[in-house]
Amino acid sequence: MLWVDKYRPKTLDNITAHQHIAQNLKKLVTEQDCPHLLFYGPPGSGKKTLIMALLRQMFGPTAEKVKVENKTWKVDAGSRTLDIELTTLSSTNHVELNPSDAGFQDRYIVQEIIKEMAKNRPIDTKGKKGFKVLVLNEVDKLSREAQHSLRRTMEKYSAYCRLILCCNSSSKVTEAIRSRCLNVRINAPTEEEIVKVLELIGKKEGLQLPSGFAALIAEKSNRSLRRAILSFETCRVQQYPFTSKQVISSMDWEEYVAEIASDIMKEQSPKRLFQVRGKLYELLVNCIPPEIILKRLLYELLKKLDAELKHEVCHWAAYYEHRMRLGQKAIFHIEAFVAKFMSIYKSFLIATFG
Amino acid sequence: MGNRNNLVVLSSDDEENERSLSSNRSYSKPKSRSLVTRSNPNPRRAKKARISNSRSRLSKESSNVNEIGFLYDDFDEVFNGFKVSAGKRESISGFGGSNANGLWVDKYKPRSLEELAVHKKKVEEVKVWFEERLRSSKDEFGHYVLVITGQAGVGKSATIHVIASHLGARVCEWNTPTPVIWQEHLHNSSAGITYTSKLDEFEIFVERIRKYGLIPSSSAKEPKSSNILLIDDLPMTNGKVAFGRLKKCLHLLVRSTRIPTAILLTDYGEADSADQTARCSEELKLYLESAGACKVAFNPITNNSMKKTLSRICRLERFNVTAEQIDLIARASGGDIRNAITSLQFCCLKPDPLRSLSLCETTPTYLREKSDEISALDGESSLKFGRDETLSLFHALGKFLHNKRETENAMALMDQDEFLVRDKFSRLPLKMDAPEKVLCQAHGQARPIADFLHENVLDFLCEEAIDDAWTVASYLSDADMLLATFRGMLTRYNEAENVLQTAAASVAVRGVLFGNSHPSPSRWHAIRRPKLWQVEQSSLCNKTEIVKRRFTGYSGQTLSDLSVVTTEYTPMLKWLGYGTSGGLETHQDLMQDNKTEDNFDKMSLDGQQEIETTDDEIEDW
């Protein structure tokens, strides 16, 4: 088992990084009624951990007995019936799924599942009808239509089930949904917190941590706890005992993006743009999300860039990131950004060095 | 019910009439000289006879070999009636009315090898082929089938007929029988006639031809003459099974027939290649060749020979048509001589062809000055006759990508009536039709057009012009955004979607044309198929893989986001080395690059089909 899973806090009391929030959630649940919840925050900040712990708090250890199901939903969509296949993770009291996996058909999924859940409600010990919890991941990736249908079903079936939504950015969730939920922002843990967690894991694994080593990993992790733990484990495999100057390897795709960035800096021509396109395709084939590619690329480019250009470049990156979201094929927009950068950078070079 | 039946009879009658007419048109009689004497003084009677005959044939529905000859005679009769008037053509045209008699296409059917507008070499090739097979003793050649391909109206059947008459051979034709419409079928079946599919008929026909050859017609006028079998029209097939049967049947024909047989296949333009039938004919062509048939491809008629034919007709009709006009017609026809002749006739119908032409030619004067005939075609004049030209997608893309523009001085002429734009934004006028028109001709759909342009445009930019690259890229990004706007909406938005599609295509094309202000020196570029399609396909594959494995891998009790899996877990597991913990094995093959490589290979092999399915899927959604 990966350390990330092995050392994941199981109960709200054990939570290290967001103790305050955890305590509040505990109070919330013990007071019987629980509103819909929307957890949002950057990746690796502990949203899932909190949700899992919360479910355990609500339903006891049964929440951990989950089974994976590959279900086909028959959806009646007006003129035809659709078969949508989706994998769900469920216990007696909750169902977890990623509706955005259904692609264009996500809007049907949400409705169907909630309807079905409403049909067979569990009965709690007091003979009172309880409610089920539906955990929806990546809500920000849902299409606008799906979010609308989610909103309607949310109201209609609110007596039967509670929704826990989870996403990275609440700005991509419609107002209507946000206002119907209790919004819980989970901040990225600070580097000190990460260091604390790493040291704890080190102690439990019985490892010798040289001073500054945990800090080094924390710094590299970009304040993502998951990332920190993962690279900690990688380091353990690569080289033990640790040295304080150990190289902490970054992810392969990140290195690849860095390579692309240096390609762009070296030459600005249509031909080079074409080569860059080929490399971008490589990343896309491996399912690296285009937003993340663009973000990382910007980060790499900014590292080497003259300060006076940074503002403009950032502006265009934001512009094309927005375009990408509106558009259909990400490569068009990423490439437009690269072309724009090349154009800016080239004229800058000519202006400075003649 | 009775009423309906009446109607059915009528309609079938109509069809027969139509059919006989159309076969008249496509039919040119061999040995016309010898048979004219047998001309029927009353064409109406002949027609009647024909109708009743064909109806009886329909009712019998069994194809008798004799029937071929019989039909043939039947045609003859109708034709002779026709020919009489044709023979008098000098006198009729003397009245000055071309409308007094039939179509010029029939009237000026080539009667000798010299009159054929087809290229001499091709005619010679076909002629030699037939000569060899007719003259020499049997079994000297392995096969007796000639496949002639070419687009519509290049004189495929005319060539056969002329050559046959030159060699003194009789042409026996197989024409696809008229399709039976449903009502007719009901009528027939109530009359106890069973339905036979057209393919069955063709199979039986081929079978008999193979076994018995052509049995001389019952009314044998010519005691012993050589025969040529002409299969002008293959029966329509629908679906794989029927197509397979047709193929098998043709294969047998190619292998075993001992009568020189010509099979005519019409090429469809590249532009229509999305059509199923076009693809079938392509496949048939290859298949026939592999079965051992000899193939001759006819090219579109060249402008010069087209002009020669047209002016000959004009001379004979005593119409004074300017060389310019003839040239225009010849160009507009796109190598289709049948069409050109009809256009010419139509053009001559006008009370004063000269004036109307000069009228419409006055408008684009600046273009005429440059004596650019092709652009002159663009004017009003071309719309009055000629076929609408179709372009292949690649042709159109080539136009857009090469971005040919006028030179400086032409620009000066244009300037007066254009509003001023800043230097930065002004471009020289395009050396082509409006991009939208070109798109329309190529049946271009916005999405593939944008993809193709995106894939290829960088090759056509000058090495230094990174600014241009950005302009182009930004316009393509706009186009993509437009295309995505109504994605996934259902039919009620179709109208809006159409507008958007057109707008997006226009933005993409014009963006490319505008942005590419420093085209690279023109040289040969291959236009590639968008790699993006492959990439999308394989990333979709990978994604479903990952989604499936997400649960087995992480032994956690929660689902991870896809992005987290791809950006963090996957590379991390790669670092850890495969298989540190039990549940992870499933991930390994995913990690290996050759996996995706494999996918790539498969994708490129499957090519078109693979990609088309995705397209369909996307449209579905």
Chai-1 contact restraints between the chains, C-beta under 6 A:
chainA,res_idxA,chainB,res_idxB,connection_type,confidence,min_distance_angstrom,max_distance_angstrom,comment,restraint_id
A,M1,B,S555,contact,1.0,0.0,6.0,A-B,restraint_1
A,M1,B,S581,contact,1.0,0.0,6.0,A-B,restraint_2
A,D5,B,S555,contact,1.0,0.0,6.0,A-B,restraint_3
A,D5,B,G556,contact,1.0,0.0,6.0,A-B,restraint_4
A,P43,B,V564,contact,1.0,0.0,6.0,A-B,restraint_5
A,K48,B,T558,contact,1.0,0.0,6.0,A-B,restraint_6
A,M52,B,T558,contact,1.0,0.0,6.0,A-B,restraint_7
A,E64,B,Q557,contact,1.0,0.0,6.0,A-B,restraint_8
A,V66,B,Q557,contact,1.0,0.0,6.0,A-B,restraint_9
A,V68,B,F551,contact,1.0,0.0,6.0,A-B,restraint_10
A,L89,B,L559,contact,1.0,0.0,6.0,A-B,restraint_11
A,E96,B,L559,contact,1.0,0.0,6.0,A-B,restraint_12
A,N98,B,L559,contact,1.0,0.0,6.0,A-B,restraint_13
A,D101,B,V547,contact,1.0,0.0,6.0,A-B,restraint_14
A,F104,B,G488,contact,1.0,0.0,6.0,A-B,restraint_15
A,F104,B,W621,contact,1.0,0.0,6.0,A-B,restraint_16
A,N137,B,L559,contact,1.0,0.0,6.0,A-B,restraint_17
A,E138,B,D561,contact,1.0,0.0,6.0,A-B,restraint_18
A,L230,B,M572,contact,1.0,0.0,6.0,A-B,restraint_19
A,T234,B,W575,contact,1.0,0.0,6.0,A-B,restraint_20
A,V237,B,L576,contact,1.0,0.0,6.0,A-B,restraint_21
A,M251,B,P571,contact,1.0,0.0,6.0,A-B,restraint_22
A,D252,B,P571,contact,1.0,0.0,6.0,A-B,restraint_23
A,Q268,B,I466,contact,1.0,0.0,6.0,A-B,restraint_24
A,S269,B,E463,contact,1.0,0.0,6.0,A-B,restraint_25
A,S269,B,I466,contact,1.0,0.0,6.0,A-B,restraint_26
A,P270,B,L458,contact,1.0,0.0,6.0,A-B,restraint_27
A,P270,B,L461,contact,1.0,0.0,6.0,A-B,restraint_28
A,P270,B,A469,contact,1.0,0.0,6.0,A-B,restraint_29
A,L273,B,L458,contact,1.0,0.0,6.0,A-B,restraint_30
A,L273,B,A469,contact,1.0,0.0,6.0,A-B,restraint_31
A,F274,B,L458,contact,1.0,0.0,6.0,A-B,restraint_32
A,Y281,B,V535,contact,1.0,0.0,6.0,A-B,restraint_33
A,L284,B,V535,contact,1.0,0.0,6.0,A-B,restraint_34
A,L284,B,S539,contact,1.0,0.0,6.0,A-B,restraint_35
A,V285,B,V535,contact,1.0,0.0,6.0,A-B,restraint_36
A,V285,B,S538,contact,1.0,0.0,6.0,A-B,restraint_37
A,V285,B,S539,contact,1.0,0.0,6.0,A-B,restraint_38
A,V285,B,T596,contact,1.0,0.0,6.0,A-B,restraint_39
A,C287,B,S539,contact,1.0,0.0,6.0,A-B,restraint_40
A,C287,B,N542,contact,1.0,0.0,6.0,A-B,restraint_41
A,C287,B,K543,contact,1.0,0.0,6.0,A-B,restraint_42
A,C287,B,T566,contact,1.0,0.0,6.0,A-B,restraint_43
A,I288,B,T566,contact,1.0,0.0,6.0,A-B,restraint_44
A,P289,B,S563,contact,1.0,0.0,6.0,A-B,restraint_45
A,I292,B,T567,contact,1.0,0.0,6.0,A-B,restraint_46
A,R323,B,S477,contact,1.0,0.0,6.0,A-B,restraint_47
A,R323,B,M481,contact,1.0,0.0,6.0,A-B,restraint_48
A,L326,B,M481,contact,1.0,0.0,6.0,A-B,restraint_49
A,G327,B,D480,contact,1.0,0.0,6.0,A-B,restraint_50
A,G327,B,M481,contact,1.0,0.0,6.0,A-B,restraint_51
A,G327,B,A484,contact,1.0,0.0,6.0,A-B,restraint_52
A,Q328,B,D480,contact,1.0,0.0,6.0,A-B,restraint_53
A,Q328,B,L483,contact,1.0,0.0,6.0,A-B,restraint_54
A,Q328,B,A484,contact,1.0,0.0,6.0,A-B,restraint_55
A,K329,B,D480,contact,1.0,0.0,6.0,A-B,restraint_56
A,F332,B,L476,contact,1.0,0.0,6.0,A-B,restraint_57
A,F332,B,S477,contact,1.0,0.0,6.0,A-B,restraint_58
A,F332,B,D480,contact,1.0,0.0,6.0,A-B,restraint_59
A,H333,B,S477,contact,1.0,0.0,6.0,A-B,restraint_60
A,E335,B,A473,contact,1.0,0.0,6.0,A-B,restraint_61
A,A336,B,A473,contact,1.0,0.0,6.0,A-B,restraint_62
A,A336,B,S474,contact,1.0,0.0,6.0,A-B,restraint_63
A,A336,B,S477,contact,1.0,0.0,6.0,A-B,restraint_64
A,A339,B,A469,contact,1.0,0.0,6.0,A-B,restraint_65
A,A339,B,W470,contact,1.0,0.0,6.0,A-B,restraint_66
A,A339,B,A473,contact,1.0,0.0,6.0,A-B,restraint_67
A,K340,B,W470,contact,1.0,0.0,6.0,A-B,restraint_68
A,M342,B,I466,contact,1.0,0.0,6.0,A-B,restraint_69
A,S343,B,I466,contact,1.0,0.0,6.0,A-B,restraint_70
A,S343,B,D467,contact,1.0,0.0,6.0,A-B,restraint_71
A,S343,B,W470,contact,1.0,0.0,6.0,A-B,restraint_72
A,K346,B,I466,contact,1.0,0.0,6.0,A-B,restraint_73
